[in-house]
């Protein structure tokens, strides 16, 4: 940046801006940049000099102070001055040898000014050249700013911003959005170049000299070591992303770094804008889903009136699915970074969900809660309760597979409610899906839990519901009772005895005075009729409670 705002000592000499000035020491430091010119008139000049200045002096104020003369160059070098010009002949005959030795050791330009040249003859040409260079630099920055503003005003996004920056710096550029995890890459017309796999943060990043906000590292590209310059995209003390520039066509200059900084500001505004749009859309969808699943008829009707804005087909039947995350809380740490990481994780999962739905051509409504995602899934062309359940299970499996592959650090479980033919009953499916998650994550070994598969545990959450009791009985006991009535068998009695004997078939045989093989056959037939495995603890418990509910229902009917 300094080079863009000033001229080097070498340039000043070669362009004769310093007249017949000659370099007496510090030749290796001639690339130091002059941004200002100052004159030394007082002995405490160190209190008044600034970095980048070329200091001119006759050393009159310290000509008799040997110590001050010996300390001057080291202290000026420490202050970052561009050089020191001394005019001997009047107050000192020659430049002290000690100063020449120091200047060479420090690579600090030490100049001998001609006696006949006034300081004004040097100051004016140098300052005019610096002013012209700074004016040209500012004009180029204004052009850069206008280019980026044109992109924004024309509705361009990150890709157009990346293309513009790549053209300006004449090198490949990649912009990474941490929240959406989107990337915009511009190859700078280098054919076959793909650097998307290199945008990760390097293990060791070094700060770039003279540029506080920039870092660099090296990448291996086609057997060559390529420098990558990195600058964060920051707004409101939050990191929204980063800009990566690879020095393939040429090294970056001060002007390029200024362009990258302007680009960083524009990119931050674009990311904040996109985030705001997504947040508004998400809020409206969440409000719609909250009203629809509230169970309140007025809220539901209000939701249905807004359904057309989401292209939602009210004539179809739906199932509610909840994807819940068990380990998002640790990402909240109160410093703002946790919020970004949390949202980043959620957005990543949402992309996976959308990808699966798009692949299956399923038009679902998706809501985004703090620790979960809610989906309203249409039945599509599938009919029949069990077929719909199987289809939803298959879809849930694909969601989990995509999440596990793309975000293995997240632990997700999926709860599924029953399918309902009326959208006004979807609140029931929602409550069931919630209970499936709440109960299933504690008692189920699987990560996909359908409410119907909770068995006895759903009774524990709905015991006051006569309808649920009836449905549970119809599922696990009634088929056996009906079979006995139709065929004159004793399967129900055998089953009750099975529980009384704690599943010991030999004891059942003895208690019923029936051959062991007959009891074994009856148990197998019972399992076939109601579709359970009595060796499985959860199935055994469900059937046992269904038999007990049978007695309760018989009591209620008397």
Phi, psi and omega in degrees: 000321181301319182299327180285338184255005180203194178233151179283160176300321179299316180298318180299322179288314184293329180270009176061027178286341180254018180065226181265027178299142179236153180270123180257344179193163178075035183299330181286354181253017184289351176275001175298146188259130177268122176248342179208165176233136181227162180239136180267112179242345185235154181291334180264042184301334182300337178283351188238350182276160180228160178302138176088358181279147166260118185263127179251140183199156169257000184056023181301319186291343181229018187299332181258005182252095184300319181296318179297321178296320182289332183267348188298305185297313178303322181285324176294320178297319178297327179282349177086025179291158181280332180171176180230126177251121181247134177252099180276173174118332182251308182257334170226144183286314182222159176291130183302141181300323180300321179292323179295317180297315180299316182298319178294319180295325184264000185053043182254116183301120176244118188248145173254116183273141178298142183297324186281351183267132177277159179299325180298323179297337179266316185298312186298310179298319181295312181295323178297318180294318179296317180298315180298320180292319179293321179296318178294322179296315180295324178295320179294321178296322177297320177296320178298312180301319181294323178298316179292322178295323178297320178300313182294314183294333179272006176082017180288154179251204183299324181296315180293325177294316179297318179299318181295314180296320180299321178294320183291313185270353178055046178207158178297144184226139171228131177248127182247127175262113184293328185284307181274345184063021174281152175231145174237122185237133176236121187276357182059040176062024174268113186293140176073007182273127176221109183249014184297333180279357184252010184278356179296157178290133179287155180297322181235113177247133180253140176293140182279125181305137177073000181227098188299322187271002186246147177227166178215158173208183182234141177241149174270120182227111180053044177080001180246150178269114185246133180282132177245123178261133187235133172225133180286151174259108188238140174209131180059036180064018177244139176275114180265340182174201180205154175247131180242130177232125179261127181278075181265315181273339181174162180287148178284145177249176181304319178300321180295319180294323176295321178296320179296321179296318177298318179298321179300317179295314180296318180296320178299316179297320179295318180293319178296320179297313180297321179296320180296319179297315180297319181296321179294313179299318179296319180296317179295319178295318180295320178296320178299312181294320179300316180293317183295324185261013184284333186086353178268123188298323180292317178295322180295317179296322177297322179294318182296329178292333180267356186300327184294335178293338180255012181053043185264125184274109183282351182274351182268167178254151191225160172233143176263132176235140177238123172262113185249144180249131187266353186223042177271332184306321181300343182281350178267112181233009172082357182257007180091328181292324179296322178298318179296315181296318178300311181295324178300315180296315181297316180297323179297314180296319179300323178295320179295318180297313179299320181297317179295315180297319179295319179297324180272356181057047179253125178265094183250154172268130184240127176249150185238107178260177186301316182234020182201166175237132182252131179237135171256107189256124177285154181287337182069221180270004182276138177233159180092134185303312183290324179293319178296317179300317180296320180294318180293321178299317180298318179296317178299321178298322178291323176300311182298320180298315180294319180293316181296324181285319185271332182222067184296345179281349179263140176253110184247142170232153184236127175251139183234132175268177178286161178273136181233144184279342181244135179295337179287349177257004182296337178299330177292316179298323179296313179298322179293318179296320177299316180292326177299320178290312184300315182279314188298323183292344179259330187244348184257141176280337180276168180252359174241117186235118173268143182303321180297334184272003179285344179059229184297336184291333177288334175293325180297335180262350183225029189298334182284353184268109177299326181295319180292321177299316179299316182294321179296317178296316181299330184278319190250347183230320186303319180303326179288317179298314180295323179296318179297318180296321185283324186248000179065031180264177181238043181293321181297315179296319178298319181294318179297319179293326177304317180285325178297329181262014178055035175079008179277104186294329178296318178291324177299315179301316182292320183290326182265000181054046182231145182300145183303316181297326178293317178297317179300317178297315181300317180297318178297320180293321178300315181297324179291319185294315184259001174066047179232171174236107185289355173275347178270126188303316184294320178294318180299319179292319181298315181294320180298317180291325178298322177294322178292321179296330177301318179294321180296316181294321177298323179292319182295330184278348181273000000 
